[in-house]
Amino acid sequence: MINILGKRYLFFGISLLIIIPGLILAIVGLPLSIDFTGGSLLEVKFEGGKAPQPADIITIYNSLGIKDVQVQTTNQGIAIARSSELAEGLNKQIEAEMGKRFPDLGTVAELRFESVGATVGKEVAKRAAEVVAIAAVGVVLYMWFAFRKLPHALRYGLCAIFAMLHDIGIVVALGSIGGRLFGWQVDALFLTALLTVIGFSVQDKVVVFDRIRENSSIYRKLPFERLVNHSIIQTLQRSINTQLMTVEFMLLALALFGGVTLREFAVILLVGLFSGTYSSIFIASSILVVWENREWKKWFRRGEETAAA
């Protein structure tokens, strides 16, 4: 039998190696979009099929007194500019200026113009936090009821929440690192991807823990760690096939060929759902075993024994 739980501290270390740097970057400053900070988004298309360089578009904004600007362009001649909130009619002035400065790129057509107030963004963030908190409480109560015949039934729900926080940490870390390297921003689509990851994450952990519950009545004399490891092996094929075959390949195709507007969303979902499967197999059950064995009592004692030797 594959001894997955025997390497649990290695899996903990791999997760922390990704989460800690990302969270440090998030604390320094998470790259929030206008959906949360307030501002304007202008998306235009150059009929010639080629967009100017982002720096050239930023120059136009700066000439009109708008300093805080971020621009993305695509191979289809589309330019997306995010800035502080624009006054009424200023978007038309920017489009006219683009037409004057880049006449060889064809007519400029406005595809989208949106303005969002900072108050709306704060309300969205607040509601999202409330949804996550309600979901966490719901998971704990459900697992406590479903596993009530097992010793320490509440422990299963709390371990699922710890693993869910692991997946949230991975997604936030990815958003922070992507913001520094690729200019990503935390927007409404990022929030949608995060909530989707939470849903998939919890579902997969319920499947693994339910197999542990079933095996607890079948293999009563088996040590708890071996019982949990056996349960993971039994659900391993299901967890990998469900995620890889039905979701991950589709998201990979979307990330590669879906266009710039959906690429960030697809990549976050791709990594987040992979993290949900990873944490279900390697993190949630490992936390359960560490808690059952109370291994934290031995962590510092090992250091003392090594020093004495």
C-alpha positions in Angstrom: 0.0 0.0 0.0 1.2 3.5 -0.8 2.1 5.3 2.4 0.7 8.8 1.7 0.4 9.9 5.3 4.0 8.9 6.1 5.1 12.0 4.1 2.5 14.4 5.5 5.1 16.9 6.8 6.6 17.1 3.3 3.2 18.0 1.9 2.7 20.6 4.6 6.1 22.1 3.7 5.2 22.3 0.0 2.0 24.1 0.7 3.7 26.6 3.1 6.4 27.2 0.5 3.7 28.5 -1.9 1.3 30.1 0.6 3.6 32.1 2.8 5.4 34.2 0.1 2.0 34.8 -1.6 0.4 36.0 1.6 3.3 38.3 2.3 2.8 39.9 -1.1 -0.9 40.1 -0.3 -0.3 41.9 3.0 2.1 44.3 1.3 -0.6 45.2 -1.2 -3.1 42.9 -3.0 -3.7 44.3 -6.6 -7.3 45.2 -6.3 -9.3 46.1 -9.5 -11.9 48.9 -9.9 -14.5 46.4 -8.7 -13.2 47.0 -5.2 -11.3 50.3 -5.2 -13.7 52.1 -7.6 -12.7 53.5 -11.0 -13.4 53.2 -14.7 -12.8 50.5 -17.3 -12.6 51.3 -20.9 -12.4 48.6 -23.6 -11.9 49.6 -27.2 -11.1 47.8 -30.4 -8.9 49.0 -33.3 -10.5 47.9 -36.5 -7.1 47.4 -38.1 -6.7 44.3 -35.9 -3.6 45.6 -34.0 -3.6 47.6 -30.8 -0.9 50.2 -29.8 1.6 49.6 -27.1 0.1 50.0 -23.5 2.6 52.8 -22.8 1.3 54.8 -25.7 -2.3 54.6 -24.3 -1.1 55.4 -20.8 0.5 58.6 -22.3 -2.9 59.7 -23.6 -4.5 59.3 -20.2 -1.6 61.1 -18.5 -2.0 64.0 -21.0 -5.5 64.4 -19.7 -4.4 64.5 -16.1 -5.2 60.8 -15.3 -2.1 59.2 -13.6 -3.2 55.8 -12.2 -3.7 53.7 -15.3 -3.2 50.1 -16.2 -3.6 48.8 -19.8 -3.8 45.4 -21.4 -3.8 44.7 -25.1 -4.6 41.6 -27.2 -3.6 40.2 -30.6 -7.1 41.0 -31.9 -6.6 44.7 -31.6 -8.4 45.1 -28.3 -7.1 47.4 -25.5 -8.5 47.4 -21.9 -7.6 50.4 -19.8 -8.4 50.6 -16.0 -8.1 53.9 -14.3 -9.4 56.1 -11.6 -13.0 57.1 -12.2 -13.4 59.2 -15.4 -15.6 62.2 -15.5 -18.7 62.1 -17.8 -17.7 62.3 -21.5 -14.0 61.8 -20.8 -14.1 58.3 -22.3 -15.2 59.7 -25.7 -12.4 62.3 -25.5 -9.9 59.5 -24.9 -11.2 57.5 -27.8 -11.0 60.5 -30.1 -7.4 61.1 -29.0 -6.6 57.5 -29.8 -8.0 57.9 -33.3 -5.9 61.0 -33.9 -2.6 59.4 -32.5 -3.0 56.0 -34.2 -4.7 56.6 -37.5 -2.9 53.7 -39.2 -4.5 51.3 -36.7 -8.0 51.9 -38.0 -11.2 53.2 -36.5 -11.6 53.0 -32.7 -14.8 51.3 -31.5 -15.9 51.3 -27.9 -16.8 47.8 -26.7 -17.3 48.5 -23.0 -17.2 51.4 -20.5 -17.9 50.9 -16.8 -17.5 53.0 -13.7 -17.7 51.5 -10.2 -17.8 53.4 -6.9 -15.5 52.4 -4.0 -18.6 51.9 -1.8 -20.0 49.2 -4.1 -16.6 47.4 -4.1 -16.5 47.4 -0.3 -20.0 46.0 -0.2 -19.1 43.2 -2.6 -16.1 42.2 -0.5 -18.2 42.3 2.7 -20.8 40.0 1.2 -18.2 37.6 -0.1 -16.6 37.3 3.3 -20.1 36.7 4.8 -20.7 33.9 2.3 -17.4 32.2 3.1 -18.1 32.4 6.9 -21.6 31.0 6.4 -20.2 28.2 4.2 -17.6 27.3 6.9 -20.2 27.1 9.6 -22.5 25.0 7.4 -19.6 22.6 6.7 -18.8 22.2 10.4 -22.4 21.6 11.3 -23.0 19.1 8.5 -20.0 17.0 9.2 -20.7 17.1 12.9 -24.1 15.7 12.2 -23.0 13.2 9.5 -20.1 11.9 11.7 -21.9 12.0 15.0 -21.5 8.3 15.6 -17.7 8.5 15.4 -15.4 9.8 18.3 -14.6 13.5 17.9 -17.1 14.1 15.2 -16.6 17.9 15.2 -12.9 17.3 14.4 -13.8 16.2 10.8 -15.6 19.5 10.1 -12.8 21.6 11.5 -10.1 19.7 9.5 -12.2 20.4 6.3 -12.2 24.1 7.2 -8.4 24.1 7.7 -8.0 22.5 4.3 -10.4 24.9 2.8 -8.4 27.8 4.2 -5.3 26.1 2.6 -7.1 26.4 -0.8 -8.0 30.0 -0.2 -4.4 30.7 0.7 -3.2 29.1 -2.5 -5.7 31.2 -4.6 -4.8 34.4 -2.8 -1.1 33.7 -3.2 -1.6 33.0 -6.9 -3.4 36.3 -7.3 -0.7 38.2 -5.5 2.1 36.6 -7.5 0.2 37.0 -10.7 -0.4 40.7 -9.9 3.4 41.3 -9.6 4.4 39.2 -12.6 1.6 39.6 -15.1 -0.4 42.6 -14.0 -3.4 40.6 -12.7 -6.0 42.3 -10.5 -8.4 41.0 -7.9 -11.8 41.6 -9.5 -15.3 40.1 -9.5 -14.2 37.2 -11.7 -11.4 36.5 -9.2 -14.0 36.4 -6.4 -16.2 34.1 -8.5 -13.3 31.7 -9.1 -12.5 31.7 -5.3 -16.0 30.8 -4.3 -16.1 28.1 -6.9 -12.8 26.7 -5.6 -14.3 26.6 -2.1 -17.3 24.7 -3.2 -15.3 22.0 -5.1 -12.8 21.9 -2.2 -15.4 21.1 0.4 -17.1 18.5 -1.8 -13.9 16.5 -2.3 -13.1 16.5 1.4 -16.6 15.2 2.3 -16.0 12.3 -0.1 -12.7 11.4 1.5 -13.9 11.8 5.1 -17.1 9.8 4.3 -14.9 6.8 3.2 -13.0 7.1 6.5 -16.4 7.0 8.3 -17.4 3.8 6.4 -14.1 2.1 7.0 -14.2 2.9 10.7 -16.9 0.4 11.2 -15.3 -2.2 8.9 -11.6 -2.0 10.1 -12.2 -1.3 13.8 -8.9 -2.9 14.9 -6.8 -1.1 12.3 -4.6 1.8 13.7 -6.2 5.2 12.8 -3.4 6.3 10.6 -3.5 3.1 8.5 -7.3 3.3 8.3 -7.1 6.9 7.0 -4.3 6.0 4.6 -6.4 3.1 3.2 -9.4 5.3 2.8 -7.4 7.9 0.8 -6.1 5.1 -1.5 -9.7 3.9 -2.1 -10.8 7.4 -3.1 -7.6 8.4 -4.9 -8.7 7.3 -8.4 -12.1 9.0 -8.0 -10.6 12.3 -6.9 -8.0 12.4 -9.7 -10.3 11.3 -12.5 -13.2 13.6 -11.5 -11.0 16.7 -11.4 -8.5 15.9 -14.2 -10.8 14.4 -16.8 -13.9 16.5 -16.3 -12.6 19.9 -15.2 -8.9 20.5 -15.5 -8.5 19.7 -19.2 -11.4 22.1 -20.0 -9.9 24.9 -17.9 -6.5 24.3 -19.5 -8.0 24.8 -22.9 -9.8 27.9 -21.8 -6.6 29.3 -20.3 -4.7 28.7 -23.5 -7.3 29.6 -26.1 -10.0 31.6 -24.3 -8.6 35.1 -24.8 -7.1 37.6 -22.4 -10.3 38.6 -20.7 -10.9 35.0 -19.4 -7.3 33.8 -19.1 -6.8 35.0 -15.5 -10.1 33.5 -14.4 -9.3 30.2 -16.1 -5.8 30.0 -14.6 -7.1 30.7 -11.1 -9.8 28.1 -11.4 -7.3 25.6 -12.9 -4.8 26.0 -10.0 -7.5 26.4 -7.3 -9.3 23.2 -8.2 -6.0 21.3 -8.4 -5.3 22.7 -5.0 -8.7 21.4 -3.8 -7.9 17.9 -4.9 -4.3 18.1 -3.5 -5.6 19.3 -0.1 -8.3 16.6 0.0 -5.7 13.9 -0.5 -2.6 15.2 1.2 -3.6 18.0 3.6 -7.1 17.4 5.2 -6.5 13.8 6.2 -3.0 14.6 7.3 -4.3 17.3 9.7 -6.8 14.7 11.0 -4.1 12.2 11.7 -1.8 14.9 13.4 -4.8 15.9 15.6 -5.7 12.3 16.4 -2.1 11.5 17.4 -1.5 14.9 19.1 1.8 15.1 17.3 2.4 18.7 18.3 3.4 17.4 21.7 6.4 15.7 20.1 7.6 18.5 17.8 9.7 20.4 20.4 10.5 17.3 22.3 12.3 15.9 19.3 14.5 19.0 19.2 15.3 18.6 22.9 16.2 14.9 22.4 18.4 15.7 19.5 20.3 18.4 21.5 20.7 16.0 24.4 22.1 13.3 22.1 
